[in-house]
Amino acid sequence: MCLGVPGKIVETYEKGGLKMAKVDFGGIFREACLDYVDDAKVGDYCVIHVGFAISILSEAEAMETLELLRQIGSIEEELGPEIPS
């Protein structure tokens, strides 16, 4: 099953002509493409699905979703290996 997982944008940059971000998923950092959410900026929470930000959400919504994912134990397998800091 593939889930959209909320994470906080901590850095933005361009890579290969794409708007990219370093995203914090509660201490686990991943790279994501921001091209589908042009208004996303550092400090925003976004739903990330297969490496792409697909929507922006509030911090409260993000925390609630992350807690539910932790409770069902699927967040680690959805996030995969961590990128280096």
Protein Blocks (a to p, Z undefined) as FASTA:
>chain_A
ZZddddddfbdcdeehiacddddehhiacdddfklmmmbcehiacddeehiafbdcdfkl
mmmmmmmmmmnopmmmmnopaddZZ
